[in-house]
């Protein structure tokens, strides 16, 4: 973010921080307008094109006609309790753990800061989880025969993330286009949220480059189709990873054995492992 802000300040129009977008008007026309409030005054930005990168709670998506919009949503029956801790990562690997107590994830934010997650029931209050309880539960879920042990340290942040999938179709209406979380949300299990957003922007960059270089709009016309093909594959992968690694609150012994069978298949089959790796590292752009 620092790099992007510095580049914009050096080479682009001014950035307006803490500006509240009120509406995107006339997206069907050749001159859409973004109305916003900045420092207490309402203003209008005349545009050639508008890209809604305003997240899952933004207003760009609301400017699509209801008659031509479709949304697809799936809520998962559990959440993640995430922490930031001032302690170096316990090992160099990203670790997914699935056991009878639930899911846990070991990841890293920096060489000196760890990022860890626990599966918890929906509606969990982070304040109900004191630091010692979090570390004890993480240690229990990571209790495996391995050459590393969980390092503890001061917890500086706690938050609970509901797990859900949400997709909006199409991703273009007139000269308004959606990118990133404004168009699609996936559970973080497959680590696809930011990657999908970057993928959208790469397609847009090529499409606008073609438009300004040749005047052609073919890639812009295919933007929604190209992106959604990738988004649905990432949604499928994230769904499969989430269902495989989390203990269902309403699950039974059959669900448990199926999950274990899936995990054994991945560890025992080179082809199954390669399929997971291909999806995890990212599918190629269909351009």
C-alpha atoms as a printed R data frame, in Angstrom:
    type eleno elety resid chain resno       x       y       z
1   ATOM     1    CA   UNK     A     1   0.000   0.000   0.000
2   ATOM     2    CA   UNK     A     2   2.838   2.390   0.786
3   ATOM     3    CA   UNK     A     3   4.349   1.762  -2.656
4   ATOM     4    CA   UNK     A     4   1.031   2.303  -4.437
5   ATOM     5    CA   UNK     A     5   0.304   5.510  -2.522
6   ATOM     6    CA   UNK     A     6   3.801   6.842  -3.233
7   ATOM     7    CA   UNK     A     7   3.435   6.054  -6.948
8   ATOM     8    CA   UNK     A     8   0.054   7.765  -7.143
9   ATOM     9    CA   UNK     A     9   1.306  10.846  -5.309
10  ATOM    10    CA   UNK     A    10   4.322  11.060  -7.613
11  ATOM    11    CA   UNK     A    11   2.688  10.384 -10.971
12  ATOM    12    CA   UNK     A    12  -1.093  10.556 -10.694
13  ATOM    13    CA   UNK     A    13  -3.980  12.790  -9.679
14  ATOM    14    CA   UNK     A    14  -4.271  13.672  -5.974
15  ATOM    15    CA   UNK     A    15  -5.465  11.050  -3.515
16  ATOM    16    CA   UNK     A    16  -8.436  11.951  -1.352
17  ATOM    17    CA   UNK     A    17  -8.359  10.068   1.933
18  ATOM    18    CA   UNK     A    18 -11.489   9.654   4.100
19  ATOM    19    CA   UNK     A    19 -13.760  10.447   1.145
20  ATOM    20    CA   UNK     A    20 -17.175   8.790   1.366
21  ATOM    21    CA   UNK     A    21 -18.513   7.552  -1.966
22  ATOM    22    CA   UNK     A    22 -22.251   8.222  -2.204
23  ATOM    23    CA   UNK     A    23 -23.207   6.809  -5.613
24  ATOM    24    CA   UNK     A    24 -22.063   5.748  -9.058
25  ATOM    25    CA   UNK     A    25 -24.393   7.389 -11.553
26  ATOM    26    CA   UNK     A    26 -25.038   6.807 -15.255
27  ATOM    27    CA   UNK     A    27 -22.834   3.701 -15.581
28  ATOM    28    CA   UNK     A    28 -24.624   2.874 -18.865
29  ATOM    29    CA   UNK     A    29 -23.442   6.130 -20.443
30  ATOM    30    CA   UNK     A    30 -20.064   7.093 -21.870
31  ATOM    31    CA   UNK     A    31 -19.564   9.523 -18.967
32  ATOM    32    CA   UNK     A    32 -20.314   7.834 -15.617
33  ATOM    33    CA   UNK     A    33 -20.163   9.971 -12.488
34  ATOM    34    CA   UNK     A    34 -18.934   9.138  -8.990
35  ATOM    35    CA   UNK     A    35 -20.531  11.292  -6.311
36  ATOM    36    CA   UNK     A    36 -18.668  11.534  -3.020
37  ATOM    37    CA   UNK     A    37 -18.357  13.589   0.156
38  ATOM    38    CA   UNK     A    38 -14.970  14.922   1.212
39  ATOM    39    CA   UNK     A    39 -14.292  17.268   4.139
40  ATOM    40    CA   UNK     A    40 -18.023  17.864   4.525
41  ATOM    41    CA   UNK     A    41 -18.649  18.869   0.901
42  ATOM    42    CA   UNK     A    42 -20.345  16.792  -1.786
43  ATOM    43    CA   UNK     A    43 -18.455  16.592  -5.065
44  ATOM    44    CA   UNK     A    44 -18.710  14.807  -8.408
45  ATOM    45    CA   UNK     A    45 -15.987  13.008 -10.351
46  ATOM    46    CA   UNK     A    46 -16.613  12.765 -14.105
47  ATOM    47    CA   UNK     A    47 -15.171   9.515 -15.474
48  ATOM    48    CA   UNK     A    48 -14.597   7.578 -18.664
49  ATOM    49    CA   UNK     A    49 -14.728   4.288 -16.754
50  ATOM    50    CA   UNK     A    50 -15.324   3.380 -13.102
51  ATOM    51    CA   UNK     A    51 -13.758   0.378 -11.383
52  ATOM    52    CA   UNK     A    52 -15.407  -0.543  -8.095
53  ATOM    53    CA   UNK     A    53 -12.618  -1.797  -5.833
54  ATOM    54    CA   UNK     A    54 -14.559  -0.814  -2.724
55  ATOM    55    CA   UNK     A    55 -14.778  -4.168  -0.976
56  ATOM    56    CA   UNK     A    56 -17.676  -6.319   0.093
57  ATOM    57    CA   UNK     A    57 -19.438  -3.430   1.859
58  ATOM    58    CA   UNK     A    58 -18.974  -0.847  -0.904
59  ATOM    59    CA   UNK     A    59 -21.661   0.789  -3.032
60  ATOM    60    CA   UNK     A    60 -20.376   0.064  -6.549
61  ATOM    61    CA   UNK     A    61 -22.140  -3.299  -6.658
62  ATOM    62    CA   UNK     A    62 -25.430  -1.603  -5.730
63  ATOM    63    CA   UNK     A    63 -25.298   0.362  -8.987
64  ATOM    64    CA   UNK     A    64 -25.874  -2.798 -11.024
65  ATOM    65    CA   UNK     A    65 -29.492  -3.296 -12.123
66  ATOM    66    CA   UNK     A    66 -31.260  -5.843  -9.944
67  ATOM    67    CA   UNK     A    67 -32.894  -7.401 -12.989
68  ATOM    68    CA   UNK     A    68 -29.550  -8.450 -14.481
69  ATOM    69    CA   UNK     A    69 -27.623  -9.182 -11.258
70  ATOM    70    CA   UNK     A    70 -27.195 -12.565  -9.622
71  ATOM    71    CA   UNK     A    71 -25.629 -13.283  -6.248
72  ATOM    72    CA   UNK     A    72 -24.502 -16.638  -4.910
73  ATOM    73    CA   UNK     A    73 -23.803 -17.020  -1.194
74  ATOM    74    CA   UNK     A    74 -22.740 -19.838   1.100
75  ATOM    75    CA   UNK     A    75 -22.238 -19.401   4.861
76  ATOM    76    CA   UNK     A    76 -20.084 -21.917   6.700
77  ATOM    77    CA   UNK     A    77 -21.060 -23.133  10.203
78  ATOM    78    CA   UNK     A    78 -17.840 -21.936  11.871
79  ATOM    79    CA   UNK     A    79 -15.489 -18.948  12.056
80  ATOM    80    CA   UNK     A    80 -11.783 -18.254  12.544
81  ATOM    81    CA   UNK     A    81 -10.315 -16.648  15.643
82  ATOM    82    CA   UNK     A    82  -7.182 -14.952  14.339
83  ATOM    83    CA   UNK     A    83  -4.306 -13.491  16.318
84  ATOM    84    CA   UNK     A    84  -1.161 -11.498  15.694
85  ATOM    85    CA   UNK     A    85   1.648 -12.306  18.105
86  ATOM    86    CA   UNK     A    86   5.014 -10.654  18.644
87  ATOM    87    CA   UNK     A    87   6.953 -13.884  18.324
88  ATOM    88    CA   UNK     A    88   8.987 -15.277  15.405
89  ATOM    89    CA   UNK     A    89   7.189 -18.003  13.444
90  ATOM    90    CA   UNK     A    90   7.638 -21.402  15.057
91  ATOM    91    CA   UNK     A    91   8.762 -22.915  11.761
92  ATOM    92    CA   UNK     A    92   9.302 -21.850   8.165
93  ATOM    93    CA   UNK     A    93   6.258 -23.705   6.825
94  ATOM    94    CA   UNK     A    94   2.609 -22.768   6.534
95  ATOM    95    CA   UNK     A    95   0.822 -25.455   8.558
96  ATOM    96    CA   UNK     A    96  -2.798 -26.564   8.256
97  ATOM    97    CA   UNK     A    97  -3.889 -28.776  11.165
98  ATOM    98    CA   UNK     A    98  -7.133 -30.727  11.323
99  ATOM    99    CA   UNK     A    99  -8.035 -32.769  14.388
100 ATOM   100    CA   UNK     A   100 -10.928 -33.689  16.637
101 ATOM   101    CA   UNK     A   101 -10.670 -30.309  18.401
102 ATOM   102    CA   UNK     A   102 -11.039 -28.428  15.112
103 ATOM   103    CA   UNK     A   103  -8.883 -26.624  12.569
104 ATOM   104    CA   UNK     A   104  -5.764 -24.531  13.249
105 ATOM   105    CA   UNK     A   105  -3.413 -22.599  10.969
106 ATOM   106    CA   UNK     A   106   0.164 -21.486  11.536
107 ATOM   107    CA   UNK     A   107   1.356 -18.684   9.262
108 ATOM   108    CA   UNK     A   108   3.695 -15.732   9.397
109 ATOM   109    CA   UNK     A   109   3.381 -11.988   8.997
110 ATOM   110    CA   UNK     A   110   7.103 -11.206   9.203
111 ATOM   111    CA   UNK     A   111  10.313 -12.743  10.601
112 ATOM   112    CA   UNK     A   112   9.308 -11.417  14.037
113 ATOM   113    CA   UNK     A   113   5.479 -11.585  13.929
114 ATOM   114    CA   UNK     A   114   3.323 -14.714  13.736
115 ATOM   115    CA   UNK     A   115  -0.227 -15.002  12.418
116 ATOM   116    CA   UNK     A   116  -2.288 -17.920  13.762
117 ATOM   117    CA   UNK     A   117  -5.905 -19.044  13.544
118 ATOM   118    CA   UNK     A   118  -8.309 -21.328  15.383
119 ATOM   119    CA   UNK     A   119 -11.639 -22.715  14.234
120 ATOM   120    CA   UNK     A   120 -14.333 -21.428  16.618
121 ATOM   121    CA   UNK     A   121 -18.148 -21.427  16.632
122 ATOM   122    CA   UNK     A   122 -19.964 -18.657  14.791
123 ATOM   123    CA   UNK     A   123 -20.745 -15.728  17.061
124 ATOM   124    CA   UNK     A   124 -17.584 -16.194  19.153
125 ATOM   125    CA   UNK     A   125 -16.510 -13.132  21.152
126 ATOM   126    CA   UNK     A   126 -12.708 -12.694  21.068
127 ATOM   127    CA   UNK     A   127 -12.856 -11.370  24.624
128 ATOM   128    CA   UNK     A   128 -13.927 -14.840  25.754
129 ATOM   129    CA   UNK     A   129 -10.496 -16.102  24.685
130 ATOM   130    CA   UNK     A   130  -7.734 -14.842  27.015
131 ATOM   131    CA   UNK     A   131  -4.191 -15.203  25.744
132 ATOM   132    CA   UNK     A   132  -3.338 -18.326  27.746
133 ATOM   133    CA   UNK     A   133  -6.452 -20.107  26.502
134 ATOM   134    CA   UNK     A   134  -5.536 -19.314  22.888
135 ATOM   135    CA   UNK     A   135  -1.973 -20.577  23.236
136 ATOM   136    CA   UNK     A   136  -3.090 -23.718  25.073
137 ATOM   137    CA   UNK     A   137  -5.628 -24.519  22.362
138 ATOM   138    CA   UNK     A   138  -3.145 -23.859  19.566
139 ATOM   139    CA   UNK     A   139  -0.608 -26.108  21.261
140 ATOM   140    CA   UNK     A   140  -3.200 -28.870  21.585
141 ATOM   141    CA   UNK     A   141  -4.184 -28.657  17.912
142 ATOM   142    CA   UNK     A   142  -0.549 -28.583  16.765
143 ATOM   143    CA   UNK     A   143   0.421 -31.519  19.027
144 ATOM   144    CA   UNK     A   144   1.984 -33.664  16.332
145 ATOM   145    CA   UNK     A   145   5.167 -35.665  16.028
146 ATOM   146    CA   UNK     A   146   7.320 -33.027  14.353
147 ATOM   147    CA   UNK     A   147  10.690 -31.312  14.660
148 ATOM   148    CA   UNK     A   148   9.232 -28.028  15.904
149 ATOM   149    CA   UNK     A   149   7.237 -26.749  18.858
150 ATOM   150    CA   UNK     A   150   4.853 -23.820  19.105
151 ATOM   151    CA   UNK     A   151   6.516 -20.617  20.353
152 ATOM   152    CA   UNK     A   152   4.444 -18.288  22.524
153 ATOM   153    CA   UNK     A   153   4.581 -14.522  22.773
154 ATOM   154    CA   UNK     A   154   2.533 -11.375  23.444
155 ATOM   155    CA   UNK     A   155  -0.723 -11.305  21.459
156 ATOM   156    CA   UNK     A   156  -1.246  -7.840  19.969
157 ATOM   157    CA   UNK     A   157  -4.511  -8.347  18.056
158 ATOM   158    CA   UNK     A   158  -7.508 -10.705  18.079
159 ATOM   159    CA   UNK     A   159 -10.419 -10.885  15.667
160 ATOM   160    CA   UNK     A   160 -13.100 -13.327  14.533
161 ATOM   161    CA   UNK     A   161 -13.673 -13.868  10.806
162 ATOM   162    CA   UNK     A   162 -16.921 -15.502   9.640
163 ATOM   163    CA   UNK     A   163 -16.383 -17.981   6.825
164 ATOM   164    CA   UNK     A   164 -18.453 -17.386   3.719
165 ATOM   165    CA   UNK     A   165 -18.486 -17.421  -0.056
166 ATOM   166    CA   UNK     A   166 -20.204 -14.633  -1.986
167 ATOM   167    CA   UNK     A   167 -20.157 -14.011  -5.742
168 ATOM   168    CA   UNK     A   168 -21.802 -11.331  -7.851
169 ATOM   169    CA   UNK     A   169 -22.497 -11.797 -11.542
170 ATOM   170    CA   UNK     A   170 -21.786 -10.061 -13.845
171 ATOM   171    CA   UNK     A   171 -18.671  -8.060 -12.997
172 ATOM   172    CA   UNK     A   172 -19.377  -5.376 -15.597
173 ATOM   173    CA   UNK     A   173 -22.360  -3.121 -16.247
174 ATOM   174    CA   UNK     A   174 -21.838  -0.488 -18.924
175 ATOM   175    CA   UNK     A   175 -18.684   1.377 -17.964
176 ATOM   176    CA   UNK     A   176 -18.722   0.198 -14.352
177 ATOM   177    CA   UNK     A   177 -16.559  -2.820 -13.511
178 ATOM   178    CA   UNK     A   178 -16.094  -4.654 -10.221
179 ATOM   179    CA   UNK     A   179 -12.804  -6.036  -8.933
180 ATOM   180    CA   UNK     A   180 -11.736  -7.948  -5.845
181 ATOM   181    CA   UNK     A   181 -13.989  -8.240  -2.804
182 ATOM   182    CA   UNK     A   182 -16.571  -5.973  -4.417
183 ATOM   183    CA   UNK     A   183 -17.408  -8.911  -6.698
184 ATOM   184    CA   UNK     A   184 -16.389 -12.019  -4.789
185 ATOM   185    CA   UNK     A   185 -15.556 -13.282  -1.297
186 ATOM   186    CA   UNK     A   186 -14.032 -16.675  -0.534
187 ATOM   187    CA   UNK     A   187 -13.162 -18.247   2.819
188 ATOM   188    CA   UNK     A   188  -9.477 -17.698   3.652
189 ATOM   189    CA   UNK     A   189  -8.674 -21.425   3.812
190 ATOM   190    CA   UNK     A   190  -7.401 -21.489   0.237
191 ATOM   191    CA   UNK     A   191  -5.601 -18.111   0.488
192 ATOM   192    CA   UNK     A   192  -7.371 -16.859  -2.638
193 ATOM   193    CA   UNK     A   193  -8.938 -13.505  -1.672
194 ATOM   194    CA   UNK     A   194  -6.031 -11.185  -2.460
195 ATOM   195    CA   UNK     A   195  -4.847 -13.400  -5.308
196 ATOM   196    CA   UNK     A   196  -8.224 -13.159  -7.045
197 ATOM   197    CA   UNK     A   197  -8.239  -9.381  -6.623
198 ATOM   198    CA   UNK     A   198  -4.784  -9.100  -8.205
199 ATOM   199    CA   UNK     A   199  -5.932 -11.388 -11.016
200 ATOM   200    CA   UNK     A   200  -8.916  -9.131 -11.711
201 ATOM   201    CA   UNK     A   201  -6.683  -6.078 -11.842
202 ATOM   202    CA   UNK     A   202  -4.217  -7.782 -14.186
203 ATOM   203    CA   UNK     A   203  -7.033  -8.490 -16.622
204 ATOM   204    CA   UNK     A   204  -8.210  -4.886 -16.301
205 ATOM   205    CA   UNK     A   205  -4.693  -3.540 -16.856
206 ATOM   206    CA   UNK     A   206  -4.364  -5.477 -20.097
207 ATOM   207    CA   UNK     A   207  -7.852  -4.490 -21.201
208 ATOM   208    CA   UNK     A   208  -7.325  -0.763 -20.571
209 ATOM   209    CA   UNK     A   209  -3.880  -0.919 -22.161
210 ATOM   210    CA   UNK     A   210  -5.448  -2.393 -25.275
211 ATOM   211    CA   UNK     A   211  -8.185   0.254 -25.217
212 ATOM   212    CA   UNK     A   212  -5.732   3.160 -25.014
213 ATOM   213    CA   UNK     A   213  -3.285   1.636 -27.479
214 ATOM   214    CA   UNK     A   214  -5.714   0.538 -30.199
215 ATOM   215    CA   UNK     A   215  -9.161   1.752 -29.188
216 ATOM   216    CA   UNK     A   216 -10.387  -1.850 -29.057
217 ATOM   217    CA   UNK     A   217 -12.726  -2.953 -26.279
218 ATOM   218    CA   UNK     A   218 -12.644  -6.705 -26.872
219 ATOM   219    CA   UNK     A   219 -10.911  -7.506 -23.592
220 ATOM   220    CA   UNK     A   220 -13.172  -5.146 -21.657
221 ATOM   221    CA   UNK     A   221 -16.148  -6.881 -23.236
222 ATOM   222    CA   UNK     A   222 -14.780 -10.247 -22.041
223 ATOM   223    CA   UNK     A   223 -13.697  -8.996 -18.601
224 ATOM   224    CA   UNK     A   224 -16.571 -10.465 -16.627
225 ATOM   225    CA   UNK     A   225 -16.462 -13.797 -18.440
226 ATOM   226    CA   UNK     A   226 -12.694 -14.180 -18.043
227 ATOM   227    CA   UNK     A   227 -12.628 -13.255 -14.378
228 ATOM   228    CA   UNK     A   228 -15.655 -15.265 -13.323
229 ATOM   229    CA   UNK     A   229 -14.250 -18.434 -14.879
230 ATOM   230    CA   UNK     A   230 -11.238 -18.116 -12.590
231 ATOM   231    CA   UNK     A   231 -13.280 -16.930  -9.602
232 ATOM   232    CA   UNK     A   232 -15.572 -19.963  -9.706
233 ATOM   233    CA   UNK     A   233 -12.597 -22.339  -9.852
234 ATOM   234    CA   UNK     A   234 -11.019 -20.606  -6.846
235 ATOM   235    CA   UNK     A   235 -14.364 -20.700  -5.033
236 ATOM   236    CA   UNK     A   236 -14.604 -24.434  -5.671
237 ATOM   237    CA   UNK     A   237 -11.056 -24.964  -4.403
238 ATOM   238    CA   UNK     A   238 -11.632 -22.832  -1.290
239 ATOM   239    CA   UNK     A   239 -14.866 -24.711  -0.586
240 ATOM   240    CA   UNK     A   240 -13.144 -28.088  -0.924
241 ATOM   241    CA   UNK     A   241 -10.241 -27.040   1.325
242 ATOM   242    CA   UNK     A   242 -12.603 -25.622   3.926
243 ATOM   243    CA   UNK     A   243 -14.851 -28.687   4.000
244 ATOM   244    CA   UNK     A   244 -11.845 -31.030   4.170
245 ATOM   245    CA   UNK     A   245 -10.056 -29.317   7.060
246 ATOM   246    CA   UNK     A   246 -12.787 -28.134   9.436
247 ATOM   247    CA   UNK     A   247 -14.810 -30.154  11.899
248 ATOM   248    CA   UNK     A   248 -18.512 -29.659  11.169
249 ATOM   249    CA   UNK     A   249 -20.547 -28.816  14.297
250 ATOM   250    CA   UNK     A   250 -23.343 -31.046  12.986
251 ATOM   251    CA   UNK     A   251 -21.011 -33.662  11.523
252 ATOM   252    CA   UNK     A   252 -21.012 -37.349  12.354
253 ATOM   253    CA   UNK     A   253 -18.590 -40.249  12.115
254 ATOM   254    CA   UNK     A   254 -19.253 -40.554   8.367
255 ATOM   255    CA   UNK     A   255 -18.153 -36.937   7.774
256 ATOM   256    CA   UNK     A   256 -15.057 -37.501   9.890
257 ATOM   257    CA   UNK     A   257 -14.013 -40.594   7.947
258 ATOM   258    CA   UNK     A   258 -14.581 -38.865   4.606
259 ATOM   259    CA   UNK     A   259 -12.339 -35.970   5.628
260 ATOM   260    CA   UNK     A   260  -9.608 -38.354   6.701
261 ATOM   261    CA   UNK     A   261  -9.961 -40.273   3.434
262 ATOM   262    CA   UNK     A   262  -9.515 -37.041   1.448
263 ATOM   263    CA   UNK     A   263  -6.391 -36.138   3.408
264 ATOM   264    CA   UNK     A   264  -4.918 -39.608   2.971
265 ATOM   265    CA   UNK     A   265  -5.611 -39.449  -0.748
266 ATOM   266    CA   UNK     A   266  -3.646 -36.195  -1.033
267 ATOM   267    CA   UNK     A   267  -0.684 -37.519   0.957
268 ATOM   268    CA   UNK     A   268  -0.635 -40.886  -0.825
269 ATOM   269    CA   UNK     A   269  -1.300 -39.902  -4.434
270 ATOM   270    CA   UNK     A   270   1.123 -37.850  -6.510
271 ATOM   271    CA   UNK     A   271  -1.714 -36.929  -8.858
272 ATOM   272    CA   UNK     A   272  -4.005 -35.758  -6.035
273 ATOM   273    CA   UNK     A   273  -1.155 -33.752  -4.487
274 ATOM   274    CA   UNK     A   274  -0.338 -32.171  -7.853
275 ATOM   275    CA   UNK     A   275  -3.984 -31.174  -8.345
276 ATOM   276    CA   UNK     A   276  -4.085 -29.487  -4.933
277 ATOM   277    CA   UNK     A   277  -0.736 -27.758  -5.566
278 ATOM   278    CA   UNK     A   278  -1.847 -26.480  -8.981
279 ATOM   279    CA   UNK     A   279  -4.936 -24.891  -7.471
280 ATOM   280    CA   UNK     A   280  -3.154 -23.602  -4.370
281 ATOM   281    CA   UNK     A   281  -0.363 -21.874  -6.256
282 ATOM   282    CA   UNK     A   282  -2.881 -20.342  -8.655
283 ATOM   283    CA   UNK     A   283  -4.515 -21.198 -11.941
284 ATOM   284    CA   UNK     A   284  -3.205 -19.416 -15.069
285 ATOM   285    CA   UNK     A   285  -4.977 -16.420 -16.511
286 ATOM   286    CA   UNK     A   286  -7.182 -17.458 -19.417
287 ATOM   287    CA   UNK     A   287  -5.745 -14.780 -21.704
